[in-house]
Amino acid sequence: MGLTSHIVNAQNFDIETTVSGGGFVSNDNELPFWIVANSYGAIFSETDYLGTVQSKATYKLSKSSSIEVGAGAFLRNGTSDEVQRDELYLEFRNSWLKATLGSKRVVDKFGGLSVVANNFFRSGNTRALPGLILEASEPLKLSDKFEIDWAIAHYSLNDDRYVDDTRLHYKKFHLIWNLNNKSFLKGGITHYAQWGGFSPEDGQQPDDFSAFIDIFLAKKGGGEAAQTDQDNVLGNHLGSYDLEYTYTPSTGSYSLYHQHPFEDGSGTRLKNFPDGIWGFSFMPNAKDYTPFVKALIIEYIQTTDQSGSGGVSGSDNYFNSGFYRSGFSYEGRSIGLPFIYFNQDLTRTANSRVRGIHFGISASRKKWAYFLKTSLINNLGTYGAPILPKEHTIYNSFKISYTMETYGTFSMNLGYDYSDRREDVYGGQMQYSYSF
């Protein structure tokens, strides 16, 4: 968000602060999709203005370790909570571990071009979740050929939801196989589970260490759990199989990747294949060259199979939960893939079956930067409540920025949404940001 400089850079201590402000216009009481989606909870459909402040301070303990404190806040309309925290965290990092306590945004290696931030279940569509996450600061090297990337976290879904104080468990395990000095193959699993909390129908749910072990291993619940969790596994489990191949010749980095979601046993057995995200990315070599194009993304998105349309499992509903009725959401928004959205009372997904193509590209020349996203999406609703006929949509966003050496960055973001079932939506955002 603008040019970054430092007001303090005394040996081991460093502070960065960015402030920004801007306004929005549209042809209706609704902003275009890609202006709102994946904005880390900052922008709502009816937002007219937005002001933000973000700051972080880093202290180097040694050459390989540091402590970082970050904080940020939003001021905007279009929501009942006009002032909210953005990030608020304390982070320790060394050569093998990164430990973060508080609320910090997910890392987006695609710079906002993808439909998700490199994670089917964490797209940056909501404010940062509060919790504690332990993860590898760099992949753990086992040998010249193999490395391990891992993470484990405990989050609290502290918003207004059907089951109060729902907990969210997260873990990731990826194995990296270095095929040669120019290519590698990465594969593994990402796992989430909603658990604990207080249900208005079933009361307090198990949340002790024994329940955590059951959640970690996806085991059945005990006598204190809801009957559905005694019959099946404790909590609401979601996850993905992740596969990526990356080739890095002198021209840049080329990647092919697939994120395959599952929410039950049939999904883990790939009965819902080919659901998920299938993507290609290209990041030019900016070290040896000065390319105009900075990044390119092409993705195919499908969530229509959901364990097979021909059987009982065909009525599955991604991000939905019979017990945790607010589903995989935070403050009314999908935590993951933003094309999945919820009904008005936030007790069930209204659209979890989508299919489409997404294209994103970023470029820059001198002080100018350009950013384009286009998504051609078919919305099919759910198996229980299908959208008939299916809705054909095109979501577009084009952003242009101009950065001055001492006076900050001006940017304009234009959006246009086409739908064959609703009126078209078009609008824009003007923003100024300054870093010091």
C-alpha positions as CSV (number, residue, x, y, z in Angstrom):
1,M,0.0,0.0,0.0
2,G,2.4,2.7,-1.1
3,L,6.1,3.5,-0.9
4,T,7.7,2.2,2.3
5,S,10.4,4.1,4.2
6,H,11.6,4.1,7.8
7,I,11.5,6.7,10.5
8,V,13.7,4.6,12.8
9,N,16.5,2.4,11.5
10,A,18.9,2.4,14.4
11,Q,20.9,-0.8,14.1
12,N,18.5,-3.5,15.3
13,F,15.2,-1.5,15.5
14,D,12.9,-0.7,12.6
15,I,9.4,0.8,12.4
16,E,7.1,1.1,9.3
17,T,3.8,2.9,9.2
18,T,1.3,3.3,6.4
19,V,-1.9,5.4,6.4
20,S,-4.4,5.5,3.6
21,G,-7.8,7.0,2.8
22,G,-10.3,6.9,0.0
23,G,-13.9,6.8,-1.2
24,F,-16.1,4.5,-3.3
25,V,-18.8,5.1,-5.9
26,S,-21.2,2.7,-7.7
27,N,-24.3,2.7,-9.8
28,D,-26.3,1.1,-7.0
29,N,-26.1,0.4,-3.3
30,E,-23.5,-2.3,-4.1
31,L,-19.9,-2.3,-5.0
32,P,-18.4,-4.7,-7.6
33,F,-17.3,-8.1,-6.4
34,W,-13.5,-7.8,-6.7
35,I,-13.5,-4.5,-4.9
36,V,-15.1,-6.1,-1.8
37,A,-13.9,-9.7,-1.9
38,N,-10.5,-10.7,-0.4
39,S,-10.1,-7.2,1.1
40,Y,-9.3,-8.7,4.5
41,G,-12.7,-7.5,5.8
42,A,-12.0,-3.8,5.2
43,I,-14.7,-3.2,2.5
44,F,-18.4,-4.0,2.4
45,S,-20.8,-3.8,-0.5
46,E,-22.3,-0.5,0.8
47,T,-19.0,1.1,1.9
48,D,-18.6,4.8,0.8
49,Y,-15.3,5.6,2.5
50,L,-12.4,3.8,4.0
51,G,-9.4,4.9,6.2
52,T,-6.7,2.6,7.4
53,V,-3.6,2.8,9.5
54,Q,-1.0,0.0,9.7
55,S,2.2,-0.1,11.7
56,K,4.8,-2.7,12.6
57,A,8.0,-2.5,14.7
58,T,10.8,-5.1,14.3
59,Y,13.6,-5.7,16.7
60,K,16.5,-8.0,15.6
61,L,17.7,-10.2,18.5
62,S,20.5,-11.7,16.3
63,K,21.3,-12.3,12.7
64,S,18.7,-15.1,12.5
65,S,16.1,-14.1,15.1
66,S,13.7,-11.2,15.6
67,I,10.6,-10.0,17.4
68,E,7.9,-8.1,15.5
69,V,4.8,-6.2,16.8
70,G,2.1,-5.2,14.3
71,A,-1.2,-3.3,14.7
72,G,-3.7,-1.8,12.3
73,A,-7.3,-0.5,12.2
74,F,-10.1,0.3,9.7
75,L,-12.5,3.2,9.7
76,R,-15.4,2.8,7.2
77,N,-19.1,2.8,6.8
78,G,-21.4,0.1,5.4
79,T,-21.3,-2.0,8.5
80,S,-22.4,-1.8,12.1
81,D,-18.8,-1.9,13.4
82,E,-17.4,1.1,11.6
83,V,-14.1,1.0,13.6
84,Q,-12.4,-2.4,13.8
85,R,-8.9,-3.7,14.3
86,D,-7.1,-5.0,11.3
87,E,-4.0,-6.7,12.5
88,L,-2.8,-6.9,16.1
89,Y,0.0,-9.4,16.8
90,L,3.3,-10.3,18.4
91,E,5.6,-12.5,16.3
92,F,8.9,-14.3,17.1
93,R,11.0,-15.6,14.3
94,N,14.3,-17.5,14.0
95,S,16.0,-19.7,11.5
96,W,13.5,-22.6,11.9
97,L,10.4,-21.3,13.7
98,K,7.9,-18.5,13.4
99,A,5.4,-18.1,16.3
100,T,2.6,-15.5,15.9
101,L,0.2,-14.6,18.7
102,G,-2.8,-12.4,17.8
103,S,-4.4,-11.5,14.5
104,K,-2.2,-11.3,11.4
105,R,-3.2,-11.5,7.8
106,V,-2.5,-14.6,5.8
107,V,0.5,-14.5,3.5
108,D,-0.5,-14.1,-0.2
109,K,2.3,-15.3,-2.4
110,F,0.3,-14.2,-5.5
111,G,-0.1,-10.6,-4.4
112,G,-3.9,-10.6,-4.6
113,L,-4.1,-12.0,-8.2
114,S,-5.5,-15.5,-7.2
115,V,-9.0,-16.2,-6.1
116,V,-7.5,-17.4,-2.8
117,A,-4.3,-16.5,-1.0
118,N,-2.6,-19.8,-1.9
119,N,-5.1,-21.6,0.3
120,F,-8.6,-22.8,-0.7
121,F,-9.8,-22.3,2.9
122,R,-8.0,-19.0,3.7
123,S,-8.5,-16.4,0.9
124,G,-8.1,-13.2,2.8
125,N,-11.8,-12.6,2.5
126,T,-12.2,-11.8,6.2
127,R,-10.4,-9.9,8.9
128,A,-7.4,-11.8,10.3
129,L,-8.5,-14.5,12.8
130,P,-7.2,-14.2,16.4
131,G,-5.1,-17.1,17.6
132,L,-1.7,-18.7,18.0
133,I,0.2,-20.2,15.0
134,L,3.5,-22.1,15.0
135,E,5.0,-22.7,11.7
136,A,8.3,-23.2,9.9
137,S,10.0,-20.0,9.0
138,E,11.7,-21.8,6.2
139,P,11.1,-25.4,5.0
140,L,13.1,-27.9,7.2
141,K,15.8,-29.5,5.2
142,L,15.9,-33.3,5.5
143,S,18.5,-33.9,2.7
144,D,19.6,-32.4,-0.5
145,K,16.4,-33.7,-2.1
146,F,13.7,-33.4,0.5
147,E,12.3,-30.7,2.8
148,I,9.3,-30.4,5.1
149,D,7.0,-27.4,5.5
150,W,4.6,-27.5,8.5
151,A,2.3,-25.4,10.6
152,I,-0.2,-25.8,13.5
153,A,-2.5,-23.2,14.9
154,H,-5.4,-22.6,17.3
155,Y,-7.9,-19.8,16.4
156,S,-10.9,-18.4,18.1
157,L,-14.0,-17.5,16.0
158,N,-15.1,-14.7,18.3
159,D,-17.7,-13.2,16.1
160,D,-21.5,-13.3,16.5
161,R,-22.4,-16.8,15.4
162,Y,-24.8,-19.7,16.1
163,V,-22.4,-21.6,18.3
164,D,-20.6,-19.0,20.4
165,D,-16.9,-19.1,21.0
166,T,-16.3,-21.8,18.3
167,R,-12.6,-22.8,18.1
168,L,-10.7,-23.5,14.9
169,H,-7.9,-26.0,14.7
170,Y,-5.4,-25.8,11.8
171,K,-2.4,-27.8,10.7
172,K,-0.4,-28.2,7.5
173,F,2.2,-30.8,6.4
174,H,3.9,-30.5,3.0
175,L,6.8,-32.5,1.6
176,I,9.0,-30.8,-0.9
177,W,11.0,-32.9,-3.4
178,N,13.8,-31.0,-5.1
179,L,14.0,-32.7,-8.5
180,N,17.0,-30.7,-9.6
181,N,18.4,-27.1,-9.1
182,K,15.6,-25.7,-11.3
183,S,12.4,-27.6,-10.3
184,F,10.6,-29.0,-7.3
185,L,7.4,-30.9,-6.5
186,K,5.5,-30.1,-3.3
187,G,2.6,-32.1,-2.0
188,G,0.7,-32.5,1.3
189,I,-2.4,-31.9,3.3
190,T,-4.0,-28.9,5.0
191,H,-6.6,-29.6,7.7
192,Y,-9.1,-27.4,9.6
193,A,-11.6,-28.3,12.3
194,Q,-14.3,-26.3,14.1
195,W,-14.8,-27.5,17.6
196,G,-15.9,-26.5,21.1
197,G,-18.2,-23.5,21.7
198,F,-21.6,-23.2,23.2
199,S,-24.7,-24.3,21.2
200,P,-28.1,-22.9,22.1
201,E,-29.5,-26.4,21.5
202,D,-26.8,-28.8,22.8
203,G,-25.0,-26.6,25.3
204,Q,-21.3,-26.5,26.0
205,Q,-19.2,-28.7,23.6
206,P,-16.1,-30.6,24.7
207,D,-13.1,-28.3,24.7
208,D,-10.5,-29.9,27.0
209,F,-7.2,-31.5,26.0
210,S,-8.8,-34.9,25.4
211,A,-11.2,-33.2,22.9
212,F,-8.3,-31.5,21.2
213,I,-6.6,-34.9,20.7
214,D,-9.9,-36.2,19.1
215,I,-10.0,-33.1,16.9
216,F,-6.3,-33.5,15.9
217,L,-6.8,-37.1,15.0
218,A,-10.4,-36.7,13.6
219,K,-11.9,-39.2,16.0
220,K,-15.4,-39.6,17.3
221,G,-16.7,-37.4,20.1
222,G,-17.4,-38.7,23.7
223,G,-20.6,-38.7,25.7
224,E,-20.5,-34.9,26.2
225,A,-20.5,-34.2,22.5
226,A,-23.5,-33.7,20.3
227,Q,-25.1,-37.0,19.0
228,T,-23.9,-36.3,15.5
229,D,-20.3,-35.9,16.7
230,Q,-20.7,-39.2,18.7
231,D,-21.8,-41.0,15.5
232,N,-19.2,-39.4,13.3
233,V,-16.1,-37.4,14.1
234,L,-15.9,-34.7,16.7
235,G,-16.3,-31.2,15.2
236,N,-16.6,-29.9,11.7
237,H,-13.6,-31.0,9.6
238,L,-12.4,-29.4,6.4
239,G,-9.2,-29.7,4.4
240,S,-7.4,-30.0,1.1
241,Y,-4.9,-32.1,-0.7
242,D,-2.3,-29.7,-2.1
243,L,0.0,-30.4,-5.1
244,E,2.4,-28.0,-6.9
245,Y,5.1,-28.3,-9.5
246,T,7.5,-25.4,-9.9
247,Y,10.1,-24.8,-12.7
248,T,12.5,-21.9,-12.4
249,P,14.6,-21.3,-15.5
250,S,16.5,-18.0,-16.1
251,T,13.3,-16.3,-17.3
252,G,11.4,-16.7,-14.0
253,S,9.2,-19.1,-12.0
254,Y,6.5,-21.3,-13.6
255,S,4.1,-23.2,-11.4
256,L,1.3,-25.7,-11.9
257,Y,-0.8,-26.3,-8.8
258,H,-4.0,-28.0,-7.5
259,Q,-5.9,-27.6,-4.2
260,H,-8.4,-30.4,-3.8
261,P,-11.0,-29.8,-1.0
262,F,-12.6,-32.4,1.3
263,E,-15.1,-32.2,4.1
264,D,-15.9,-35.8,4.8
265,G,-14.6,-39.4,4.2
266,S,-15.8,-39.4,0.6
267,G,-13.8,-36.3,-0.1
268,T,-10.7,-37.7,1.4
269,R,-11.2,-40.7,-0.9
270,L,-11.3,-38.3,-3.9
271,K,-15.0,-39.0,-4.6
272,N,-15.5,-35.3,-5.3
273,F,-12.7,-35.2,-7.9
274,P,-12.0,-32.9,-9.9
275,D,-13.3,-30.2,-7.4
276,G,-10.9,-27.6,-6.3
277,I,-8.6,-25.0,-7.8
278,W,-6.4,-25.9,-10.8
279,G,-3.9,-23.1,-11.5
280,F,-0.9,-21.9,-13.5
281,S,1.3,-19.0,-12.4
282,F,4.3,-17.2,-13.9
283,M,6.6,-14.8,-11.9
284,P,9.3,-13.3,-14.2
285,N,12.9,-13.0,-13.0
286,A,13.0,-9.5,-11.6
287,K,16.5,-9.9,-10.3
288,D,18.3,-10.1,-13.7
289,Y,15.6,-8.4,-15.8
290,T,13.2,-5.5,-15.6
291,P,10.0,-7.1,-16.9
292,F,6.9,-5.1,-17.5
293,V,4.7,-8.0,-16.4
294,K,5.3,-8.9,-12.8
295,A,3.0,-11.8,-12.3
296,L,0.4,-13.9,-14.3
297,I,-2.3,-16.2,-12.9
298,I,-4.8,-18.5,-14.7
299,E,-7.1,-20.7,-12.6
300,Y,-9.9,-23.1,-13.1
301,I,-12.4,-23.3,-10.2
302,Q,-14.9,-26.1,-9.6
303,T,-16.9,-27.0,-6.5
304,T,-19.9,-28.7,-8.3
305,D,-19.1,-32.4,-7.7
306,Q,-19.1,-32.4,-3.9
307,S,-18.6,-36.1,-3.5
308,G,-20.7,-37.1,-6.5
309,S,-24.0,-35.8,-7.8
310,G,-25.5,-39.3,-8.2
311,G,-25.5,-40.5,-4.6
312,V,-26.5,-39.4,-1.1
313,S,-23.1,-37.7,-0.7
314,G,-24.0,-35.6,-3.7
315,S,-26.0,-33.3,-1.3
316,D,-22.9,-32.2,0.5
317,N,-22.5,-28.5,0.9
318,Y,-19.0,-27.0,1.1
319,F,-18.3,-24.6,4.0
320,N,-21.7,-25.7,5.5
321,S,-22.2,-27.5,8.9
322,G,-25.4,-29.0,10.4
323,F,-24.1,-28.4,14.0
324,Y,-21.9,-25.3,13.5
325,R,-24.6,-23.6,11.5
326,S,-22.6,-20.4,10.8
327,G,-20.4,-22.7,8.8
328,F,-16.9,-21.9,7.7
329,S,-17.4,-18.1,8.0
330,Y,-16.2,-15.2,10.1
331,E,-18.4,-12.1,10.5
332,G,-20.8,-13.4,7.8
333,R,-18.1,-13.9,5.2
334,S,-16.6,-17.0,3.7
335,I,-13.2,-17.6,5.3
336,G,-12.1,-19.4,2.1
337,L,-13.0,-19.3,-1.6
338,P,-15.0,-16.0,-1.9
339,F,-17.4,-17.3,-4.5
340,I,-19.1,-19.4,-1.8
341,Y,-21.5,-17.2,0.2
342,F,-24.1,-17.6,2.9
343,N,-27.8,-16.9,3.2
344,Q,-29.1,-13.7,4.9
345,D,-29.4,-15.2,8.4
346,L,-25.9,-16.7,8.1
347,T,-27.0,-20.3,9.0
348,R,-26.4,-22.0,5.7
349,T,-24.4,-21.5,2.5
350,A,-26.6,-20.2,-0.3
351,N,-24.1,-20.7,-3.1
352,S,-21.4,-23.4,-2.8
353,R,-21.5,-24.9,-6.3
354,V,-19.5,-22.8,-8.7
355,R,-17.5,-23.4,-11.8
356,G,-15.4,-21.0,-13.8
357,I,-12.1,-19.5,-15.1
358,H,-10.1,-16.7,-13.4
359,F,-7.4,-14.6,-15.0
360,G,-5.0,-12.1,-13.1
361,I,-2.1,-10.1,-14.2
362,S,0.1,-7.4,-12.6
363,A,2.6,-5.1,-14.4
364,S,4.6,-2.0,-13.7
365,R,6.7,0.6,-15.5
366,K,8.7,3.2,-13.6
367,K,6.2,4.9,-11.2
368,W,3.1,3.3,-12.6
369,A,1.6,-0.1,-11.5
370,Y,-1.3,-2.0,-13.1
371,F,-3.4,-4.8,-11.7
372,L,-6.2,-6.7,-13.6
373,K,-8.5,-9.5,-12.5
374,T,-11.3,-11.2,-14.5
375,S,-13.5,-14.1,-13.3
376,L,-16.0,-15.9,-15.5
377,I,-18.1,-17.8,-12.9
378,N,-21.3,-20.0,-13.1
379,N,-23.2,-19.9,-9.8
380,L,-25.3,-23.0,-9.3
381,G,-26.5,-22.5,-5.6
382,T,-26.5,-25.8,-3.6
383,Y,-27.9,-29.3,-4.2
384,G,-30.7,-28.6,-1.7
385,A,-31.5,-25.1,-3.2
386,P,-30.1,-24.9,-6.7
387,I,-30.0,-21.7,-8.7
388,L,-32.2,-22.5,-11.8
389,P,-31.2,-21.7,-14.4
390,K,-27.6,-21.3,-13.3
391,E,-26.3,-17.7,-13.1
392,H,-23.6,-16.6,-15.5
393,T,-21.4,-13.9,-14.1
394,I,-18.3,-12.0,-15.1
395,Y,-16.4,-10.2,-12.3
396,N,-13.8,-7.6,-13.4
397,S,-11.4,-5.3,-11.6
398,F,-8.7,-3.0,-13.0
399,K,-6.4,-1.0,-10.7
400,I,-3.8,1.6,-11.6
401,S,-1.4,3.3,-9.2
402,Y,1.1,6.1,-9.4
403,T,3.9,6.3,-6.7
404,M,5.8,9.5,-6.0
405,E,9.1,9.4,-4.3
406,T,8.2,11.6,-1.3
407,Y,4.4,12.2,-1.5
408,G,2.9,8.7,-1.4
409,T,0.8,6.7,-3.8
410,F,-2.4,7.5,-5.6
411,S,-4.5,4.6,-6.9
412,M,-7.8,4.0,-8.8
413,N,-9.6,0.7,-8.8
414,L,-12.5,0.2,-11.3
415,G,-14.9,-2.7,-11.2
416,Y,-17.6,-4.1,-13.4
417,D,-19.8,-7.1,-12.7
418,Y,-22.1,-8.7,-15.3
419,S,-24.9,-11.2,-14.5
420,D,-27.6,-12.7,-16.7
421,R,-30.0,-12.7,-13.7
422,R,-29.3,-9.4,-12.0
423,E,-28.6,-5.8,-13.0
424,D,-25.0,-5.1,-13.8
425,V,-22.9,-3.4,-11.1
426,Y,-20.1,-1.0,-11.8
427,G,-18.1,1.3,-9.5
428,G,-14.7,2.4,-8.4
429,Q,-12.4,3.4,-5.6
430,M,-10.0,6.3,-5.3
431,Q,-7.3,5.9,-2.7
432,Y,-4.2,7.8,-1.4
433,S,-1.7,6.1,0.8
434,Y,1.5,7.4,2.5
435,S,4.2,5.4,4.3
436,F,6.9,6.7,6.7
